[in-house]
Amino acid sequence: MKNLNRFGLLVAALLLSLASHAADNAAGNGKDIEVSAAWVRATAPGQDTAGVDMTITSKHAARLVGVSSPVAKSAELHSMMNMAGMMEMREVDAVDLPSGKPVNLGASGYHVMLNQLKAPLKEGDSVPLILSIMVGENEMVKIRTTAEVRSLHTSGGHTQSGGPDLNY
């Protein structure tokens, strides 16, 4: 009888472990991450960079650690800070995505910078993006999304938190 109880406990522990592992994998498969309101301003003649704004919501604590796009040679994560009255842009390694909280990059002082554009961005087009998001400590998830190209005269405006107006 003792062996049967031990066997039952072992089976229960194994099932609990598998359920926990499945929940962790569900967190990392990208289904619990939502990207919305992604947009970029159309470019002026000769302009070879553009800033992308978007809102990212993850059901689990995560970090945006990279972005790529076929329309640009490279893409970087940037922060904008007011330093002694001057706005300074700096590349950052990651943007934290707290569990369950929408993070609007622009309102948070961040954006994605597309560098060395391969062609001008025209109003009405869509820009494909691949976001690299680290969920937890070691689960990398790739999220495919698109950013709407808006009019060159679209104003992102300064946010209440002092974020950038994305006027590149």
C-alpha positions as a printed Julia matrix, in Angstrom:
168×3 Matrix{Float64}:
  0.0    0.0     0.0
  2.9    2.33    0.82
  4.38   1.75   -2.64
  1.04   2.58   -4.24
  0.87   5.9    -2.35
  4.43   6.73   -3.37
  3.62   5.87   -6.96
  0.53   8.11   -6.81
  2.59  11.0    -5.44
  5.21  10.48   -8.14
  2.56  10.52  -10.89
  0.94  13.65   -9.4
  4.32  15.41   -9.23
  5.08  14.45  -12.83
  1.7   15.72  -14.06
  2.14  18.98  -12.14
  5.6   19.42  -13.66
  4.26  18.8   -17.18
  1.4   21.26  -16.65
  3.83  23.89  -15.42
  6.13  23.3   -18.4
  3.18  23.57  -20.81
  2.13  26.86  -19.21
  5.68  28.19  -19.55
  5.76  27.19  -23.21
  2.39  28.83  -23.84
  3.84  32.05  -22.43
  6.76  31.87  -24.83
  4.96  30.97  -28.05
  3.88  34.54  -28.76
  0.15  33.96  -28.35
  0.22  35.93  -25.09
  1.87  38.96  -26.7
 -0.16  41.57  -28.56
  1.21  44.33  -30.78
 -1.15  47.16  -31.7
 -1.16  50.65  -33.22
  2.2   50.19  -34.98
  2.94  53.11  -37.28
  5.73  55.0   -38.97
  5.73  58.38  -40.7
  6.27  58.51  -44.47
  9.76  59.68  -45.37
 10.85  62.88  -47.08
 13.03  62.72  -50.2
 16.57  61.67  -49.26
 15.61  60.56  -45.75
 17.1   57.16  -44.92
 15.86  56.67  -41.33
 12.43  56.41  -39.78
 11.05  55.91  -36.27
  8.37  53.33  -35.5
  5.93  53.6   -32.61
  3.7   50.8   -31.32
  2.05  49.4   -28.23
  3.08  45.97  -26.92
  1.18  44.03  -24.27
  2.51  40.77  -22.84
  0.57  38.59  -20.41
  3.92  37.57  -18.91
  6.96  39.64  -17.92
  9.08  40.04  -21.05
 11.6   42.3   -22.77
 11.71  43.62  -26.33
 15.34  42.88  -27.24
 15.46  43.39  -31.0
 13.66  44.3   -34.19
 14.3   43.67  -37.86
 12.6   44.71  -41.08
 13.24  43.92  -44.73
 12.77  47.62  -45.6
 15.93  48.69  -43.71
 19.52  47.54  -43.44
 19.2   47.63  -39.63
 16.78  48.44  -36.86
 17.59  49.61  -33.33
 15.76  50.25  -30.08
 16.19  53.85  -28.96
 15.26  55.94  -25.96
 14.64  59.69  -25.98
 15.59  61.72  -22.94
 15.48  65.39  -22.14
 19.01  66.28  -21.05
 19.33  69.92  -19.94
 16.66  71.06  -22.38
 17.95  69.01  -25.32
 16.33  65.81  -26.51
 18.94  63.06  -26.79
 18.44  59.76  -28.55
 20.38  56.7   -27.41
 20.35  53.06  -28.43
 19.17  50.69  -25.69
 19.59  46.93  -25.34
 15.98  46.21  -24.37
 12.6   47.64  -23.4
 10.86  46.04  -20.41
  7.34  44.71  -20.98
  5.73  44.31  -17.53
  3.2   41.51  -17.19
 -0.27  42.55  -18.33
  0.58  46.24  -18.87
  0.44  47.87  -22.32
  3.71  49.59  -23.18
  3.37  52.37  -25.75
  6.91  52.87  -26.96
  6.48  56.57  -27.81
  4.72  57.46  -24.57
  7.43  55.57  -22.66
 10.23  57.5   -24.38
 11.22  54.7   -26.77
 10.96  53.94  -30.48
 12.3   51.57  -33.09
 14.73  53.3   -35.46
 14.88  51.91  -38.99
 18.3   52.74  -40.47
 19.46  52.84  -44.09
 16.03  52.44  -45.63
 16.11  50.55  -48.92
 13.34  52.72  -50.44
 11.21  55.7   -49.36
  8.26  54.94  -47.08
  5.04  56.09  -48.72
  1.75  56.89  -47.03
 -0.61  53.92  -47.16
  2.15  51.32  -47.34
  2.83  48.77  -44.6
  6.23  48.06  -43.11
  6.81  44.44  -42.02
  8.55  44.05  -38.66
  9.87  41.09  -36.72
 10.08  41.72  -32.98
 12.42  39.62  -30.83
 10.94  39.31  -27.36
 12.55  37.52  -24.43
  9.85  35.93  -22.25
 11.09  35.03  -18.82
 14.78  34.23  -18.54
 15.48  32.27  -21.7
 12.51  31.92  -24.07
 12.99  33.97  -27.27
  9.82  34.66  -29.24
  9.63  36.19  -32.72
  6.5   38.26  -33.38
  5.62  39.32  -36.92
  3.64  42.52  -37.3
  3.27  45.47  -39.66
  3.45  49.22  -39.15
  1.12  51.5   -41.07
  2.92  54.25  -43.0
  1.14  57.51  -42.2
  1.33  60.92  -43.83
  4.62  62.79  -43.66
  2.65  65.54  -41.9
  1.25  63.27  -39.18
  2.09  64.67  -35.78
  2.99  62.16  -33.1
  2.9   65.03  -30.59
  4.66  65.14  -27.26
  3.09  62.89  -24.71
  2.25  63.85  -21.15
  5.21  61.77  -20.01
  7.54  63.81  -22.22
  7.99  61.13  -24.85
  9.16  61.98  -28.36
  6.96  63.21  -31.17
  8.64  60.8   -33.63
  9.35  63.68  -36.0
 12.44  62.21  -37.71
